[in-house]
Amino acid sequence: MKMAARRRAAREEEPASTDVTTASGSAYGEAVRAVREGEIDADEAADHLIGQMTEGEILGLLDGDSPGLLLPLIPTLLGRRPFVAGAVPRLGIPGIRFSDGGRGVVIGASTAFPVTMARAATWDPLLEERVGHAIGLETRARGANYSASVCVNLLRHPAWGRAQECYGEDPVLTGRMGAALTRGVRVHAMACVKHFALNSMEDERFEVDVWVDDHALHEVYLPHFKAVVDAGADSVMSAYNRVRGEYMDVNRSLLTEVLRYEWGFTGFVTSDWVFGVHDAAVSLEAGMDVEMPLRLLRARDLPAALRRGDLARATVLRSAQRILRTCVLHAATREAAGPSPALIASPAHRALARQAAEESIVLLKNEPVGAVQLLPLTPAAGHLAVIGRLAARANLGDHGSSRVRPPSTISPLQGLREALPRVRITTASGRNERAAAALAAAAETAIVVVGLDQHDEGESVVTGGVDVSVLGRAFGSGFLRRLLIGVAHLASRFVRGGDRSSLDLRPTDVRLIHAVVNANPRTVVVLIGGSAILTEAWRDRVPALLLAWYGGMEGGRALANVLTGRTEPGGRLPFVLPTDAAHLPPFDRTAKSAIYDDAWGQRRLDRDGHKPAFPFGYGLGYTTIEHRLLDHTFDDTGGEAHVLVRNTGDREGSTVIQMYAADVSTRRPAAHLLGFRKVTLQPGAETTVRVVLDAGPTLQRDPATRRWSPRAGNWALLADQHSPVSWAAAPRLRRREGREGPVDEGVPDGPPT
């Protein structure tokens, strides 16, 4: 076993190949060929491979191949090569070759797409599938075969440090976008969805215990995970946190009874990294298949547990079969031709990144100054002032595990200079407010670029609450344990990222906005960030306001194209933007326990009667578009609506038709998104749009029978361009006759056969 560990460590130091190939003469290569040609199925292939493996090789499938001593080097190695788990060179088994990749591949210099939250703002699953395909291509070109790129944790509160890695607050939007990314990625790489489940706070992610009732769990926090599983996700990554008192790696009720028995998932489950396993044998029995990315608890404890009879060999073989079956099936069905490294950050992928950024930018305000709206900027502009500490920076998002290092990045200032070569552009950081105001006063229009960066939000790489005993028995108690925990707590006070302490801008940014707009009423404010930023302290004084997110390597060009009108601001909010943080659920970033209910985001504001600054789904364009609901069909399996859409403006433009349902018998109806579709129209054009409806938000699950049935109430349906303000004229949501009653999904009592 020690020699095998040394061989695995040596392989970890080898540079990544341009593709993960399988030698035709190896046992693994032969298994892949036989599955591809239909001679055997993937289960038979996995069983055949297991029959040729030693006990040590089988146990080696269940954790990472890298030795625990590499722990301090993970941040460096993650950006240089795949992390491998379960490679067996003797049989040609390449193992799981991991790369992160929520906004692009983290290995080497790769394409940096806009962050996930920005892409959620496109409301365009077809575009997201193209992004996923590009990420899958670059993952494979970097020598990996497994991409942990699909993060679908729901945005419970925008102060969550990793909000930028998710698709927003709505289960239907999140499910459809996550499913689209999954379909794209798995053309070339196995797609992993994370973090299962209820992971939506950062600073205490290792310790927090989330309490949730069955209705909120299955009707709010899990539907989007199921949508991604249904889309073909190959793997699921379990979360660090506890749910109802159990850490997720040992949470059999979710990892096995829900994920496998109820949903029929047949892939494999990996742990979140290093500190995601709390018991080697119990986690395996609960359904957590692979400890990532190092040889830690399982390498130390599983052999002895097998010898003592504390762990059944059948349990080990079950996980081994899941892992090999999934890997063989992927290798046999993925696109045959391996991508060239020349595709990485290629012109085509840069153009795709720019398109995603353009379609993500949300225009929140565009009021006239004088007789004309401020945006798009007039082509005759002579002098533009671009002000703010983020104007000239390559601000791509947090610096944690999802960090991408592109070969180049375009800042907002550079993008504007490229787009407006004949316009005089002056700039200032804004640190000196008087100088910034003077610069703005001398210009025709001022653009203020403010917001957040990796210091304000992101992954908390060092957190004080980790269980350091995973590093070895010497850290289980005594001086070494106390020392390491003390160092971790001290370091956690100084590292970047983590949960936000406020939803407001920095005070210096607010003062800068006031100084500039006082000097020049023709002021555009551009917000950079990963989720909601409150605007009440200054919004009424600013005529034009955009949310440009962390826009990726082409974000500056995309912003310039939108500001100048070369492209439409295609984004719509994937969350509600409140007027007051008190209107959102409580958020305590130091909490060791939290209760998650079914009132959050726009639904919470609806329930409590609070008017938002900007509602969920909101966004303006440079034209005007009208719509009218024509008809719909609906039952407990879903349905469709037909909406007449017309561009009444004088230029091409887009909108997102959003279908909402609500129980209008309640005092304050809460809007539930059922479906959406993005549409682009020429001036004066009209079309009828078909929108697919998801029945899930109108159903409830019986915890005892696990069957779904319609929620009680008087449900109405509306087509709108954001979450509805009024339900007064909404038609009744009509269910097709003969489809009433419970939805029986045929949930088995045990493992699927």
Secondary structure as UniProt FT lines:
FT   HELIX           2..12
FT   TURN            24..25
FT   HELIX           27..36
FT   TURN            37..38
FT   HELIX           42..51
FT   HELIX           55..60
FT   TURN            61..62
FT   STRAND          63..64
FT   STRAND          66..67
FT   HELIX           68..73
FT   HELIX           74..78
FT   TURN            79..80
FT   STRAND          83..85
FT   HELIX           89..91
FT   STRAND          96..100
FT   TURN            102..103
FT   HELIX           116..120
FT   TURN            121..123
FT   HELIX           125..141
FT   TURN            142..143
FT   STRAND          146..151
FT   TURN            158..159
FT   TURN            161..162
FT   HELIX           163..165
FT   HELIX           171..185
FT   TURN            186..188
FT   STRAND          190..196
FT   TURN            197..198
FT   TURN            203..207
FT   STRAND          209..212
FT   HELIX           214..216
FT   HELIX           217..221
FT   HELIX           223..230
FT   TURN            231..232
FT   STRAND          235..238
FT   STRAND          242..243
FT   TURN            244..245
FT   STRAND          246..247
FT   HELIX           248..250
FT   HELIX           253..262
FT   STRAND          268..270
FT   TURN            273..275
FT   HELIX           280..286
FT   STRAND          290..291
FT   STRAND          294..295
FT   HELIX           297..308
FT   HELIX           313..333
FT   HELIX           341..343
FT   TURN            344..345
FT   HELIX           347..360
FT   STRAND          362..366
FT   STRAND          368..369
FT   TURN            370..371
FT   STRAND          372..373
FT   TURN            379..380
FT   STRAND          383..387
FT   TURN            389..392
FT   TURN            401..402
FT   HELIX           412..419
FT   TURN            421..422
FT   STRAND          424..428
FT   HELIX           433..442
FT   STRAND          445..451
FT   TURN            454..456
FT   TURN            464..465
FT   HELIX           468..471
FT   HELIX           473..475
FT   HELIX           479..491
FT   TURN            492..494
FT   HELIX           507..519
FT   STRAND          523..528
FT   TURN            536..538
FT   HELIX           539..541
FT   STRAND          544..547
FT   TURN            553..554
FT   HELIX           555..564
FT   HELIX           581..583
FT   TURN            589..590
FT   STRAND          593..596
FT   HELIX           601..608
FT   TURN            616..617
FT   STRAND          625..635
FT   TURN            636..637
FT   STRAND          638..647
FT   STRAND          653..663
FT   TURN            664..665
FT   STRAND          672..681
FT   TURN            683..684
FT   STRAND          686..693
FT   HELIX           696..698
FT   STRAND          699..701
FT   TURN            703..705
FT   STRAND          708..710
FT   STRAND          715..720
FT   TURN            728..729
FT   TURN            737..738
//
